[in-house]
Amino acid sequence: MKLRKVLALSLAAAMTLSLVACGGSSDNTESADTTTETADTTTEETTDTQEETTDTAEAETPEGVPSYSQIAVGTDYTDLTASIKWIHHKTDREEDGTIAAMIAEFNKVYPNITVETEGVTDYAEDALLRLSTGDWGDIMFIPAVDKADLSTYFYPIDTLANLDAEINFANIWEYDGLSYGVPYMANAQGVLYNKAVFEAAGITELPTTPTEFLADLQLIKDNTDAIPLYTNYAAGWTMGAWDAYIGIVSNGDDTYMNQKLVHTASPFEDPGDDTGIYNLYRILYDAVANGLIEEDYTTTDWEGCKGMLNNGEIGTMVLGSWAYAQMVEAGDHGEDVGYMPFPMTVGGTQYALAGGDYSYGININSSDENKTAAMVFIKWMTEESGWCYNEGGYTVDKDGQNPDLYAAFDGSTVLSDQPALDGEADFLNQMNSESELSFNAGGNAKVQRIVEAGATGSESFDDIMADWTAKWNAAQEELGIEVLY
């Protein structure tokens, strides 16, 4: 089955949409679309592409090191000798030999490029510390840095215009027309579920709204022994997964996350139609308050939950599609593991966010020889390793394919967040820091607070949303960010 997707993958392929400002739906009837079919998916692009790439096409990469688009994998630099180091967060794939196996395949083509790897457990914080000291090697997954600082730490992969022609999500780490990162994989944001549990609970259709989802969780509790919704509270970082749905998924607006959120006065109010950020997090609060989660949320087990979902002890988990392959591999019932769009419907349409995961970045201080070897390795990993596909990732390579797990997304509109407006690339980072809410930037504590409040009754959900609004407004005032919506 094919996804019906309208991907705004970068400035060079942006959709022209008619959008309602806050919590509104998108209407692409005004778009002048040309449709092309690649890798079993359909991408609708506007005729505005050429106009929008004019400025970024003028950017140039430095001399001395080939850019991503200048390398032909398997042909160029096969005799290059270098030793490079790559640090990453995929400790599980370091331990199970997956990364070593991919490097062994890489060395069949590039026998003289030695790749040393290091998996880091507390990656988000550790990577930032290493970045400040320069002690990290030649390739890292780019942590949460301000885009204005990218050129201080990283060597440009390519111009945005050139990279956008080769990969999806080329604009994630773009600044001044240059792209500094290539996602190792991409995710469509939805919900993991166990098909056998749904069947035993009497659920015959996938939920499409928060109200339906909560009703289905109750059916799981009433009719099965499975945990309806596993929070993964104790792991901490897993709670941040909820942030991924606050833009496109909750309101159908691909400009909301990076362009409108920072300018919105009351982003956490209830639109009254089962949509928006309010109802997204309400799912979690109500599920906890109604006893639809694990018995003791403080003792959840990230590694153990994989097998639990596989064998039907868990009904659902809110995580990106990157987790799908791990759940399938965690037991003997991989065929029961499913992935569905997040249960939110805006104006009659379910929207899904597709976006890049962590991105490879190259150390600006590496030698030209090592930068070249790093660029070759990154392109081989993207085009030839199969890592993204095998992990259940949404394709990064424009010639790649999407796994069958996305079959449930057929009929959903899949969008990618548009980049920030000129001059506002760092606004969201600044608002995240000033408000201490840290959406999509490690703000796990605020989501854990929802679980704690739902379990103890210490705060109402509306109290939490009011507090978030106060912090958001105070940050806008402190930073001098204009409120427009």
Sequence and secondary structure as in RCSB ss.txt:
>XXXX:A:sequence
MKLRKVLALSLAAAMTLSLVACGGSSDNTESADTTTETADTTTEETTDTQEETTDTAEAETPEGVPSYSQIAVGT
DYTDLTASIKWIHHKTDREEDGTIAAMIAEFNKVYPNITVETEGVTDYAEDALLRLSTGDWGDIMFIPAVDKADL
STYFYPIDTLANLDAEINFANIWEYDGLSYGVPYMANAQGVLYNKAVFEAAGITELPTTPTEFLADLQLIKDNTD
AIPLYTNYAAGWTMGAWDAYIGIVSNGDDTYMNQKLVHTASPFEDPGDDTGIYNLYRILYDAVANGLIEEDYTTT
DWEGCKGMLNNGEIGTMVLGSWAYAQMVEAGDHGEDVGYMPFPMTVGGTQYALAGGDYSYGININSSDENKTAAM
VFIKWMTEESGWCYNEGGYTVDKDGQNPDLYAAFDGSTVLSDQPALDGEADFLNQMNSESELSFNAGGNAKVQRI
VEAGATGSESFDDIMADWTAKWNAAQEELGIEVLY
>XXXX:A:secstr
   EE    SGGG    EE TTT  EEGGG  EEEEEETTEEEEEETTHHHHTTTGGG    SSS  GGG  TTT
TTTT  EEEEEEES HHHHHTSHHHHHHHHHHHH TTEEEEEEE TTHHHHHHHHHHHTTT SEEE  S  GGGH
HHHEE  EEHHHHHTTBSSTTTTEETTEE  EES EEEBEEEEEHHHHHHHT  S   SHHHHHHHHHHHHHH S
SEEE   TTTSGGGGGGGGGTTHHHH  TTIIIIIGGG S TTS  SSS HHHHHHHHHHHHHHTT S S GGG 
 HHHHHHHHHTTSEEEE  BGGGHHHHHHTSS GGGEEEEE S EETTEEEEEEEE SEEEEETTS HHHHHHHH
HHHHHHHHTS HHHHTT B  BTT    GGGGGGTTSEEE      TT TTHHHHHHHHHT  TTTT HHHHHHH
HHHHHH SS HHHHHHHHHHHHHHHHHHHT     
